[in-house]
Amino acid sequence: MKKTVLIVGTGLGGLSTGLRLATKGYQVKFVEKAPQAGGRLNQLKKDGFTFDVGPSFFSMPYEFEELVEDCGIKMPFDFVELDPLYTVNFRGSDKKYSLYKDIDKLSEQFSEVEPDFKRKFTAYLKKCEELYKDTVDVVIKQNFDSIPHYIKSLMQVNPKHLPVLLKTFWRQSSSFFESKEVRQIVSLIAFFLGRTPFDTNAVYTLLSHIEFTNNGYYNVKGGMYTIVTSLVKELEKLNVSFEYNTEIADFTSADGKVTSLIDQNGKSWEADIYVINADAALFRGTVFNRKKFSEKRLSKMTWTMGYLTFYVGVNKKLPQVEHHNYFLGNNYEEYAKDVLKNPGTLEKPYYYVNVLSKHNSECAPEGCEALFFVCPVPSLLYKTDWSDKKDIVNSILADFSKRIKQDISKDIIFQMEYTPEDWQNQFNLYKGAGLGLSHSMLQIGALRPKNYDEKFKNTFYVGASTVPGAGLPMAVIGSKLVAERVSDYK
Ligand SMILES: Cc1cc2nc3c(=O)[nH]c(=O)nc-3n(C[C@H](O)[C@H](O)[C@H](O)COP(=O)(O)OP(=O)(O)OC[C@H]3O[C@@H](n4cnc5c(N)ncnc54)[C@H](O)[C@@H]3O)c2cc1C
């Protein structure tokens, strides 16, 4: 008889694990708190507009290729390569930097501010590539059974990288460039890890290699949510079923195994194996009542920043705005050092704008544009009252209008906001920390909450707060790692 697997959560980590396990012959079922699949990779559809709710692009497309190859299916969605990768504008300047993948085109962008950019950037990327190649297989794409096993793997990394481990992302990238513009743009990627270049280890400069050379950023035709709808379709072909509006709140156990998970209505869900795609730290604390993950201990862990996201339908076309755009201020160091904890940074916020309708005309009514804003903010650990959200959003919209030289205030026909409170309540994100646990040196590899349960041998974890970490490609890598654990469980 087929072994049954219950997966709690339909985030990308859960869906890709379900696909791997169903392909291997397990009978898979999902329970999901929200009314539709996807978790943070979600979609908002309203008044003819379609918005990506969270992720708006991804790197490492080869991880998706490997997933579908492992499962013996064709790629169920179409990649759209981004070039330029994104644009950056600094407050008070009309200049728009376009981050092209081609190094000569990119060099032209910086010719006025960073002499000899091409040579410096090539040297920087060479170092980032070495870091990537020397760590990706031994540290990121591996299951660790114990801390000694992890240390043994770390010792395989070329010792020439040791000095890098002692630096921050900012110090490492700044050692290659003199201009504030290049330093700031190159280090922006640390924000994608949910922290800042000033508290992110320099080993993560390997992300610059992924960003520029191996091999850029991608969007999906029809919007990012197509990833979810197409994976759900593939899963349904394999007789996988989904129960929505079902939140796991309790459990029963016997002989070192979970015997059932119990939802908010008291209904029991039984299976041979359980895979938890809910936050691996929070679930251990709130559902399994583990002391190590009590509220007090959770609040002392290092979490990523929160996000204020808002979705705006505009009754106008905005030809001057690209698909992915960063709008930065002119106090980068002061801002970045403060943004995680100090709500005062929201007086002059930095933000990202995505225009999904740019390449997907079906995502907005004719003549309209679907805008998605992401603003890094303190999580609920540092800002609990969000009654000022409208003021913050309005100040960003006014700033945006000024910078694109077009007042959109009278053309807004749809608007909706998610504060860290909404992110917390909708998807059970601890204190609304957007990317889950941070990737500090003490919270990665074998030191991150494990992808197997400490007590219940039939229970496993996948997703942002277990190994390897946050981001869509990491969710897919995590599904491979956890599927290996499940296969090894007899
Ligand atoms: C604003 C924002 C922008 C982002 N942008 C990008 C980007 O551009 N590119 C990128 O690569 N990454 C991005 N990310 C990160 C990316 O979204 C996440 O790393 C990834 O989607 C996490 O997937 P996951 O598998 O951990 O599951 P999640 O998406 O966290 O899904 C977990 C699911 O479990 C459900 N759940 C939780 N608790 C329970 C329970 N008790 N019972 C039942 N169900 C439960 C939740 O409702 C949720 O659906 C972004 C994140 C945010 C917040």
The ligand as a Tripos MOL2 file, in Angstrom:
@<TRIPOS>MOLECULE
LIG
   53    58     1     0     0
SMALL
NO_CHARGES

@<TRIPOS>ATOM
      1 C1          6.9290   40.8150    0.1980 C.3       1 LIG1
      2 C2          7.7950   39.6480   -0.1660 C.ar      1 LIG1
      3 C3          8.4930   39.6710   -1.3540 C.ar      1 LIG1
      4 C4          9.2950   38.5870   -1.7120 C.ar      1 LIG1
      5 N1          9.9390   38.6350   -2.9170 N.ar      1 LIG1
      6 C5         10.6580   37.5680   -3.3150 C.ar      1 LIG1
      7 C6         11.2070   37.5470   -4.6270 C.ar      1 LIG1
      8 O1         11.0270   38.4860   -5.4130 O.2       1 LIG1
      9 N2         11.9140   36.4360   -4.9980 N.ar      1 LIG1
     10 C7         12.0970   35.3630   -4.1540 C.ar      1 LIG1
     11 O2         12.7690   34.3950   -4.5510 O.2       1 LIG1
     12 N3         11.5720   35.3620   -2.9090 N.ar      1 LIG1
     13 C8         10.8460   36.4250   -2.4740 C.ar      1 LIG1
     14 N4         10.2500   36.4040   -1.2420 N.ar      1 LIG1
     15 C9         10.4790   35.2440   -0.3630 C.3       1 LIG1
     16 C10         9.5720   34.0700   -0.7450 C.3       1 LIG1
     17 O3          8.2560   34.5290   -0.8450 O.3       1 LIG1
     18 C11         9.6070   32.9970    0.3190 C.3       1 LIG1
     19 O4         10.9360   32.6660    0.6820 O.3       1 LIG1
     20 C12         8.9280   31.7180   -0.1660 C.3       1 LIG1
     21 O5          7.7460   31.9960   -0.9020 O.3       1 LIG1
     22 C13         8.5930   30.9100    1.0750 C.3       1 LIG1
     23 O6          8.0140   29.6920    0.7310 O.3       1 LIG1
     24 P1          7.7660   28.6080    1.8320 P.3       1 LIG1
     25 O7          7.8330   27.2790    1.1640 O.co2     1 LIG1
     26 O8          8.6310   28.8340    3.0220 O.co2     1 LIG1
     27 O9          6.2570   28.7550    2.2610 O.3       1 LIG1
     28 P2          5.2760   29.9670    2.6420 P.3       1 LIG1
     29 O10         5.0960   30.8210    1.4700 O.co2     1 LIG1
     30 O11         5.6220   30.5660    3.9410 O.co2     1 LIG1
     31 O12         3.9420   29.1050    2.8220 O.3       1 LIG1
     32 C14         3.6550   28.4010    3.9980 C.3       1 LIG1
     33 C15         2.1670   28.0850    3.9790 C.3       1 LIG1
     34 O13         1.8440   27.4190    5.2040 O.3       1 LIG1
     35 C16         0.5540   27.8800    5.6210 C.3       1 LIG1
     36 N5          0.4630   27.6420    7.0660 N.ar      1 LIG1
     37 C17         1.1820   28.2300    8.0510 C.ar      1 LIG1
     38 N6          0.8440   27.7220    9.2480 N.ar      1 LIG1
     39 C18        -0.1110   26.7960    9.0130 C.ar      1 LIG1
     40 C19        -0.8650   25.9290    9.8520 C.ar      1 LIG1
     41 N7         -0.6800   25.9030   11.1860 N.pl3     1 LIG1
     42 N8         -1.7990   25.1220    9.2880 N.ar      1 LIG1
     43 C20        -1.9940   25.1340    7.9430 C.ar      1 LIG1
     44 N9         -1.3120   25.9280    7.0940 N.ar      1 LIG1
     45 C21        -0.3750   26.7460    7.6240 C.ar      1 LIG1
     46 C22         0.5590   29.3590    5.2680 C.3       1 LIG1
     47 O14        -0.7540   29.8750    5.1790 O.3       1 LIG1
     48 C23         1.2870   29.3300    3.9230 C.3       1 LIG1
     49 O15         0.3820   29.1960    2.8440 O.3       1 LIG1
     50 C24         9.4260   37.4660   -0.8530 C.ar      1 LIG1
     51 C25         8.7140   37.4410    0.3590 C.ar      1 LIG1
     52 C26         7.9030   38.5120    0.7000 C.ar      1 LIG1
     53 C27         7.1170   38.4580    1.9840 C.3       1 LIG1
@<TRIPOS>BOND
     1     1     2 1
     2     2     3 ar
     3     2    52 ar
     4     3     4 ar
     5     4     5 ar
     6     4    50 ar
     7     5     6 ar
     8     6     7 ar
     9     6    13 1
    10     7     8 2
    11     7     9 ar
    12     9    10 ar
    13    10    11 2
    14    10    12 ar
    15    12    13 ar
    16    13    14 ar
    17    14    15 1
    18    14    50 ar
    19    15    16 1
    20    16    17 1
    21    16    18 1
    22    18    19 1
    23    18    20 1
    24    20    21 1
    25    20    22 1
    26    22    23 1
    27    23    24 1
    28    24    25 2
    29    24    26 1
    30    24    27 1
    31    27    28 1
    32    28    29 2
    33    28    30 1
    34    28    31 1
    35    31    32 1
    36    32    33 1
    37    33    34 1
    38    33    48 1
    39    34    35 1
    40    35    36 1
    41    35    46 1
    42    36    37 ar
    43    36    45 ar
    44    37    38 ar
    45    38    39 ar
    46    39    40 ar
    47    39    45 ar
    48    40    41 1
    49    40    42 ar
    50    42    43 ar
    51    43    44 ar
    52    44    45 ar
    53    46    47 1
    54    46    48 1
    55    48    49 1
    56    50    51 ar
    57    51    52 ar
    58    52    53 1
@<TRIPOS>SUBSTRUCTURE
     1 LIG1         1 GROUP 0 **** ****
